[in-house]
Amino acid sequence: GKWLDAHYDPVANLYTFSSCIGLNCSLHLLQLVVGDLGTGSSNMKLKVYRGTGLMSENTLLDLPTGLVSFLMDQHEPRTPAIAVASGPYIYVYKNLRPYFKFTLPPLEVNALEQDVWNQAREDMIDPLSLKEMLDSIRDKADVPLSVRSLRFLMLDPQDMEAFVNLYKEQPIRRQTVITCISTLKKNMADEDAVSCLVIGTESKDVYILDPEAFTVLTKMSLPSAPTQMDVTGQFDVEFRITVACRNGNIYVLRRESPKPKYCIELSSHPVGLVRIGKNVVVGCAQETLQGFTQKGKKLWTVCLPAPVTTMSVMDLPTRGFQAVLVGLANSEVHLYRDKNLISTIKTPDIVTSICFGRYGREDGTLIMTTKGGGLIVKILKRTAVFDDRDSAPGPPLAQSIRLNVPKKTKLYVDQTMRERENSVAMHRAFQMDLSRLRLAAARAYVKALESSLTPMSSSLSEPLRMNAVVQGLGPSFKLTLNIQNTAVCRPVMNLAISFLYDESLYSMKTAFFKIPLLVPGLNYPIDTFVECLSDKGISDIIKVFVLREGKSAPLLTAHINMPVSEGLALN
């Protein structure tokens, strides 16, 4: 009820991800720019939509890995450029026309590999020797081999000589590729400020490029290849780059450090990464959504009904509203604010990319592409209101409120230090006391079994159970004993019940009973009346014994705590 269905084209032939879709304002016209993956090996295109119609398209030479819109300079008119990352290149389009191509700087070539290929060029070694030497270099060298050498090692022996003759005269180059791309404001936080390009590469590096000269301003290193990134701040002031890497960890880069400042270790690989305010929200491969602080402290975890396919930010500045859009493999899009599910959108197919922003005259436009190549456009109603309460079943919202834990006192710190210094002695004392307690409990249990002090019989031949109920206010009480034979099919015969009590306090009408037979499974109530003889408001214990003819030890023993007599004796 919160979204209007503006457009749905199931045969739009758009195959892309959230990193390759964006909104661009060119000459005051809002456009949807999509890096179409095509078939994966051909027909890759940069498509531009205006409204719901295709406006133009440009052919791409390789698969796009990312697409961003950014302002390069202060010249009027202020027209954003489109940067498309593809392979080792960044193609910059201005006014929807090719403007500039940036190539990543080449990587260092392994010196041993260079020497081996020089020997092959001078015919000093044959192809088989070349393969053996390259194999040994690949296993031991710190610098990886080039693509040429790796391709040579994959060849069959009969094809090696032709490959060497074809490439031995050409210089060796190591070229990395771009895995993700984003933008960073240069020196102002305004919406129309000039932005730098931030790119992550397969060689585990992050580059920040100058927006005008396209030179490398800063290079940072990561422990693993980046796959997704989120950038905030300004380059000349302070910035943070949150990077999800292929090793399953998330690293935070800052301006003053060329290496990661913080590390967030995840239990599974991240498939989505967005920033909401000062927190980072990560979608993981094990069907969970997790929230972290900027320093890596986990705030919450939400279990999802299906695997995550894509994620994006829903930002409505006019309402001061921010949330996370999560596309799932069950053809649903969930909207989360913190850990609360506040809306669910059903889609006709699995969503592969999400983009939210101003499109046309609407501030809240949700654009999605599907696995089958469809295009979905939805518009948020201007009267839509999102509740903060969680619409998903689960624990109440109050459970997630953090407790106001008091500050640590000096006494607490002293006790902590004492426990840390005397931990071994304290543990041994605790274990000794625990062993003594267990021994005392075991001895008491054995004594109760041997003297038949328990209300349940331990004998296998006479398995009995007994409980007692006292009724009345006094001085007359009704005492009811419930005896049950817990055997499966064996009856118990020739039992007797005897009462032991203080005759100066109580008198009983019948203090001895005989039970000729107890059938298994039935409850036998035995009633008797007890008269309290004292008017001093005192009480005592009445002991009950279940006896067997011919045995001196009782089968069962029960102690009945008699209540204080509250009534007046009638003469």
N, C-alpha and C positions, 0 to 999 in steps of 0.2 A: 503493500500500500504506500510505500515511501518513494517508489521509482516509477517514472513514466517510460514506456517502451517507445523510443523515438525511431529506431531503425534496426532491422535485422536482415542481413544478406547472407544466407548459408553458402553461397557459391562465390564469395568475394575473392577466393584464391589468395588469402593472406596467411602465410606461414611464418610466424615470428615469435619473439619472446619479449618480455617487458623491458629488457635492456635495449631493444631495437625499435621502440615506439616512443613518440614524443609529440608534444604540441608546440607549434612555432608560430610567431606573429611576424608576418612579412608584409610590409606596406599596409599595416593596420588591418590585415586579413588574417584571421586565425586559421591555421592549417594543421591537419594531422599528417605527420611524416612517419613512414613505416619503412624499416629495412627488411624487405621480404627475402626469406631464405630460399625461396623457389623449391626446387627438387632436392637441394642439398649439394648438388654438383653442377647445376646449370640453372639459368633463368633467375639469377639473383638480381633484384632491382630495388631502387630507392623510389618508393611510391609516395605521392603527395595527394591528399584528399582535401577538398574544400566542401564543407557540408557532408553529404553522403555520396558525392560523386568523385570519381578519380580525376584529378586535375592534370597531373603530369607524372612521368616516370623516367628514371635514368638507370642504365644498366650498370651493375657492379661486377668487377672482375673476380671477386672472391666472396666467401661467406661473410656477412657483417657480424661482428661480435658486440657492437654497441653503437648507440646513436645519441647525440646530445645537441641541444640548441644553446648557443651562447653569443654574447656580444663581444666582438673583437676590438672595437675602437670607439672613439667618441665622435666620429664623423656623422654629420646629418645627411640623410635621414637615418635614424637609429634602427638599422635592419639587422636582426640576428642572423648568424650563420649556422649552418648545419655541419657537424663533424661526424663522419661515419668511420668507425674503426673496422678495418678489414685486412686480415693478415698482418704484415709488418707496416702497413700504411694507414694514414689518416687522410681521408678525402674531405676537403672543406668545400662546401657549396654556399654561395652567396647569391641571393635572389634566384635560388633554385638552379643556378648554373655552376659548373665546376670552377673553383677559384684557386685552390692550392692543394698540393699533395705533400704530406710530411712523411718521411721515412725514418723508422727507428734507427738509432746509431748501431753500427755493427758490433758484434761481440768479439772478445779476444779469441784468437785461434790458438789451438794447442800447438806448442813449438815442436813437439815430437811428431805430431801428425803432419805438420808442414814439412819437416825434414824427410819423412818417409815418402811423401808425394813428390818432393824434389828428386829423390833417388829414382822413383818410378818414371819421372819425366826424362831423366837422363839414361833410362834403360839400364840402370844398375841392378834392379831387382825385378823378378818376374811377378805376375799377378798373384800367384799362390803365396809367395813370400810376403807380398804386400798385405794380403788378407791376414796372415799370421801376425804380422807386426801390428796391424791396426787392432786386432783382437786383444793383444796384450796391452796396448795403450788404453783401450776402452775400459779394461778391468781395473787399471791402476791409476790412471790420470785423474787429477782434480778438475781439469777443464774438459767438458764433454766434447765428443767428436762432432764434426760438422755433418750436415745433412748428406753431403756427397759421400763421405766415408761410411755413414750408416747405411745408405742405399747400396753401396758397393758390397758391404758385408752380407747383404740379403741375396745377392745374385748367385746363380748357379755357376760352377766352374767354367762351363763353355762360354758364358756371356761376359766373363770378367775382362778378358783382353780387349774386347771391343769397347767396353765402358772406360777402361784406362786410356785407350788411344783417343777417345772422344773428349775426355775432360782433363787430361794431364797438363795441357798447356794453359788452362784457365786458373786464375788465382782462387784460393780457398777462402770462402766466406762463411761466417756463422751469423745467421740472422734469426732473431727471435720474433714472436708474433704477439699481438695485443689480445689480452683475454677480457679486459673490462675497461670502461671509460666513464669519466664523470667530469664535473666542472667545479671550480673553486673561485670565489670572488677575489679580485686582485687586491683592492685596498678599501673598498666600500661595501657595505651590506645592503645597499639599495637594490631594488628589483631590476633596475635597468643599468646596473654597474657592469664594468668590464670583467670578464671571467677568464681564468686560466684553464687549460685542459689538464686533467689528471688521468694518467693511463697506467694500467697494470699489465705486466708482460709475463710470458711463459718462463722467462729467465729469472723469476722471483724478484723483479725490480718494480718500483713505482716511480714514474717520471712526472714532473710538473712542468708544463710547457708555457712559454711566454705567448700571450694571445696575439701579438702583432708580428714578432719576428720568428715565432715558432722555434725558439731555441730552448734547450733544457735548462730550467732554472734550478731545479733540485732533483737529486736522485736518491731514493731510499731503498733499502734492501729488506727482504722478508725471508723467513725460513722456508716458505713453500710458495708455489705459484698461486697468485690471487685469482679468484673467480667472480667475486662481487665486491663492490665498495660503496661506501657512503661518505660524503665529504661535507664538512661544515666549517664556517669561519672565514677569515680573509688571509691571503698569502702574506701580506706585509705586516699583519698584526699577530694573529694566532689562529691556528687551524688544527683540526683533528680529522684524520682519515681512518675510518673503520673498515677493515678489509677482512672478508671471509676467504680462507685459503683452502687449497685442495687437501691439506692434511687434516681437515676437520676442526681447525682452530680459527679463532677470530683475533686479529691483532689491531692495536690502536697506535697509529703513527701521529707524532706531534711535530711542531715546527722546529723545535730546538734539537731533536734527536733523529739521526739518520736511520736508527733501528727501532723496532717496536717498543713502545713505552709500557703497554699492558697486553696481556694475553688472556683470552677466554677459551678454556678447554671445554668442548662439547662432547656429549655422549654419542652423537652421530653427526654425519656430515650436514653442513648448512645448505639449504636449497633456496633460501630467501633471506634478505637482510634489508631492514629499513630503520630509520631513526624517527622517533617521536619525542620532540622536546630534547631532554637530556638523556633519554633512555634509548637503548637499542633493542629492537624486537627481531628475533631470529626464528625462522621456520626450519625445522630439522627433518631429516629423512625418516625418523622413527615416529612420524605423525604427531609431533608436538610443536607448540609455539611457546617460546621462552623470552622473558624480558630480563635485561641486564642494565646495570648502570654504566656510565662511561668508563669506570675503572674495572669493570668486569664482575661486579657482585650480582649474583642472581637474585631477581626480585620475585618472579613467579613462573609457573609452568602450566600450560593448558594442553590437555589431550584433545586431538582432533579426530573426527570420524573417518578421515581418509587422508592419503598422502597429499602433501602440498605440491602444487604445480607452479604457482607464481605468487608474488606478493607486490604490493604497492602501497603508497601513502595516500590517504584521503585527507586533503587539507582544504578547509573552508575558512579563509581569513576573515571574511565578512561576519561569520558567526563565532569565530574563535574556536573552531572545532577541528580536532585532529584525531584520526583513527587509522587502523591498518586493514587493508583489503587483502584477503587471503583466498586465492583460488585453489579448489580442492579437486581431487580426481573423481569425486562422485557427482560432478557437474553442479557444484554449488560454489558460491562466493560468500564467505563469511566476513562480517565487519566487526572488528574487535577494538574496543577502547580500553587500554590496559589489558586486563585479563577477562573482561566482560564481553560476552557475545551480545551485540545490540541489534544486529540485523542479519538476515540470510536472504540471498538472492539465488533463485533457481535459474539455471541456464540450460538450453537445449543440447549443449555439447560441453566437453571438458574445456575449460578456459586455459589458454597458454600464455596470454599477456593481458595486462591491465594498465590503463592510463586514466588518471582522473585530473580534471582541471577545467579551465574556462575554454569553451569551444562554441563558436557562434556567439549568441547573445546570452548563453546560459553559463553561470558560474560553476554549477555542479554537474558536469557531464562525465559519465562513466563510459569509457570506450574499452571494449574487450574483443579479442580474437580467439577463435576456438581451434581445437585440434584438427577439425575437418576443413579449416580455411575460411570459416565464417567470420563476419563482422557484426558485432552487437553494440548499439549505442543506446544508453539509458540516461535519463535526465532526472536529477533529484528534485522532488517537489519543493516548492518554496515554502509550503506549510508543513513539511516533514519535521518531526521532532524525534530525536533519539534519546531514549531513557538511559540513565547511567546504570540501572540495575541489569543484572545478567539475565538474559532470556534462556540460557541453557540450564538444564537441571544440574544440581550440585550443591555444595556447601553454601551457606549464606555469605553475603558480602562482608558482614562484620568479622568473619573469620580471617579475612586477609588484612585487617587493620593491625598495624604493628603495636605491640604493647609498649607502654612507657616504662622501660626498665630503669630503675634508679642507678645513680652513679656508684662506682666502686668506692667503698669506704676504706680507711686505713686498716681497720680490723680485717676486712675481707682480703686485702692485699697481703697482710701478715699471715693470715691462715693459709692463703694460697702458697706463699713462700715456704711455710712450714711443711705443707703437704708435699711440695716439690722436693724439699731437701730430705724428708724422712719417708719417702714414698714406699721404700722396700719394707721398713719396719712396720709401718701402718698397715700395709697389705698383709704381712705375716700375722699381725695381731688380729686383723679382721678374719682371716682364714681360720686361726685358732679358735676364736669365739664362735664362728659359724660351725666348726667341727664339734665343739662342745655342745652347742645347742642341738645339733642333729643327734648326737649321742644321747643326750637327756631325753629328747622326744622319742627315740627308738626304745630306750629303757622303759619309759612310761607306757608306751604302747604294748610292749611285751608283757609288762606286769599286769596291764588291764586284761590282756588276752588270757594270761595264766590264771588270774583270779576271777575271770568272768565278770568284770566290772563294766562291760560295755552293753548297750541295749541291743546289740546284734550278736548272735551266736557265731563263734568261730569253728564250731564242730561241723564236720561234713555229714555226720549221721543224723544230727538234730539241727538243721538250719532254721533258726527262729529269729523273729524280729518283734520288738515290743515298744509301744509308746504309751504314755499316760496323760490323762486330761483331768484337771481339777476344776470343778464347778461350784459356785456358791460364794456368798459373802461371809459366812460364818454365823454362829459357831458351828453349824452343820455344813459339811462339804460332801459333795458326791465325787467319788474317785472312780474313774473309768480306765481300765487297762485294755488295750487293743493288742492281741497276740496273733501272729500270722506265721504259718509254716511256709517258708520260701522254697522248699524243695519242688522239683518238677513233678514227680509222681509218687513219692514215698510219704505215707502218713507217719505222724509221730503220736505215740500212745503213752499213757500212764505218766502224765505230768502233774505237778502240784505247784501252787503259788502260795507263798508265805510272805507276810508283812512283818517288819521289825520297826518298832517305834517307841517313843518315850511314853510310858503308860501314865505318867503324872501330867502330861500335856494333852494326850489324845486317847480316845477310846474308839474302837472299831466294832461294828456290828458283826462282821464276819472277817476274820483275819487269816483264814486258810481255805483254799479252794482246791478241788481235784478236777483235772481235765482228762477224761478217759481217751479222747481222740482229737487230733488236729488234722483236718483234711488239707492238702496243699492248695494254696492260692486263696483260701477264704480267710476273712477277718473275724476273729472271735472277741467280742466285747465282754468284759467282766466288770460288773458294777458292785461297789460297796460304799458304805457311808461312814464318814469320819466325824467324830464329835470333838470339838475343842473344849477342854476342861478349864483353861486358864482365862482370866479376864484381864491380864496384865499387858496384853498387846504384843506377845512374843510368839515366835513360830519356830519350827524345827524341821528336820528332814525325815521322811518316811522311806525306808528301804524296802524294795520289792525284790524277791528271789523267785526265779523259776527253777524248780527242782525236778530231778528224775529219780524214780524209785531205784534204790540200790547204789546211788552215787552220793558221795559226801559233798563234792563241789557243785555249786549251782551252775546251771546252763547260762542263765542271764541274770544280770543285776541292774537295777535302776534306782536312782536317787531322786525322790520327788521333793522339791522345795515347796513346802506348804505356805500358802499366803497367811498374812496376819488376819485374825478374826476381827471383822468389823461390826458384826451383829451382837446383840445382847442375849445372853443365855435366858431362856424361858424356864422358869421353875414349874 
